[in-house]
Amino acid sequence: MAKTDLFTTNGFEPFKPVWWARNTHIHTIVASQFTKVQKPPHERIEIPTPDEDFLEIDVCEVSSDQPVVALFHGLEGSTDRHYIANLMDVLKDAGFSSVALNFRGCGSRLNDQPRFYHSGATDDYRTFFEWIRQRFPKKEIYAVGYSLGANALVKYLGEEGSGSLVKRAVAVSPPYDLKEGSLRMQKGINKLYEKQFLITLTEKLEQKRQVFPDMPVFEGDTIYTFDDQVTAALHGFSGAEDYYYKCSSRHFYGEVRTDLLIIHSQQDTLCPIEFAPQKTLSENRAIQTLFTEEGGHVGFLSSPSGWLYRVILNWFGLAKNDAPH
């Protein structure tokens, strides 16, 4: 399918990049490294998991009838990343409560079990959503996932189908095929992103080894090798190929019954849109796509600023032309 055939606004505000954001890497890097973070007042708490571990979450509660929005960050991110923190602030101003999840090992301290998190860890999503349902029994649950967090969100929605606790969702820059995305990380400028991810992943692995001497050994320099030697071993997969196949979001879109908006740049080099299951996406009436011609990976430097947040609010039924950020 030709690139221009993918582009559609589906009634949403068109994405207009700032004039100086000339390529996808500017959108990705500038948004990631230089965006001002404005996180609203919140409560940080820990909730238990069935395997005697914990999930660290940030709760921003608003007294209103609006839904509560669950937020999921990307690979080696946290609830302090700009796209989570600033969205929490935008949601608060719009009357939405929000609850943001730090994946295991991504919060203020390492988790208690040998396992970490991965692109398909929907067991933690179920624990998290059930906690939200009990904390906010009168509110509907909406959700927004970014990158790895979007992949696992789609997997959860597909696994649960019509039984999902989530009533409306957004997936921003999701990886459709984890293997292809991992291999693409080894090419060109993407190697810089890969190197940065591996620095923190290996640091955490060695910290865990101080408590669990039998942690897997990582001998390599790519995300693929890390997933093959470490992620798969810690989470019950036979290797990277098995992990990628079983957890890639492309296998789950067909079973999604929750209203889902997918926001993705056609220039995204970390999660290439060419691997999106276009036929499945177009045939599922619960899914709408907003594939922009420009932009980066979880980075959309717009004029006026705040395009991504305005689109999310629009999808959540509260379009505001003056949405902040």
C-alpha positions, 0 to 999 in steps of 0.5 A: 500500500502506498504511503499516501494511501495510509494517511487519513485524519478520520475527522481528527485535527490534522497534524501540522509539524513545526517548521524546523522538525525536518525529519522523524528523528528530530520529532523523536529526540527533541520531544523525548529530551527537551519537552518541559515536564509538568506533572500534576499533584499525585499520590504514589502508591504500591499495589500487590501482585499475585506473585508476591511482587508489587506495582508502583503507580501514580494516582491523580484523582479528580472529583468529577463524573469523567472516566479514569484513564490508565496510562502505560509508558514505553521501553525503559520509561516511567510515569515521569516521562513527559508523555505520561506526566504531561498527559496526566496534567492535561487530563486533570484540567479536563476533569479526568482522573488518571492512574499511571503504571510503572512497569516492574523495575521502572519506578523508584526501586527495583521489584522483588521478583527476578522477572521484569516486564515485557511487551506482552505482560498482560497479567500486570495489566489485569492486576492494575485494571482490577485495582482501578475498578475497585478504587473507582467503582463508579467510573468507566476506565479509559486507557492510553499506551505508548510504544511497548505499553501500547503493544501490551494494551492492544494484547490485553484488549484482544485477549479480553475481547468484549470482557475488557474492563477498558471502555475506550483506548488509545495506542500511540506508536505501537510496535506491530511486529516485535521481531521486525522492530527489534531488527530495525533497531540495529540499523542507522541512527536507530543504533543510538536508541538501542544503545541507550536502552541497553545501558539501563536494561543491563544496569538493572540486570546486574543490580538484580544479580546481586539479589538473584545470582542465577539471573541470565547472563547477557552477552551481546550488544543488541535488543534482539540478543537481550530479549533472546538471552534475558527477557525470554528466559525470565518470562517463560519463553523459549527464546526471542522468536517465541517471545516476539511471535506470541506477544506482537500486537498484530496478532490481537487487533482482530479480537479487539472489541473496545473502541480503540484509536491508533496514532502513528507516524508513517515515518516512525523508524523504531516501530515501522508502520509497514508491519501494521496489519492493515486489512485487520485494522480496516475491517475491525469496526472498533478500531480507528487509525490516525496515521500521520505523514510526518512525526516521530516515535511517540514524538509529534512536535506540532504547530500549535503545540499539543496536537497529540493531547488534543486528539486524545481528548477528542477521542475521549469525547471532550474536544477542547481547542485550548487544551494545554501543552 
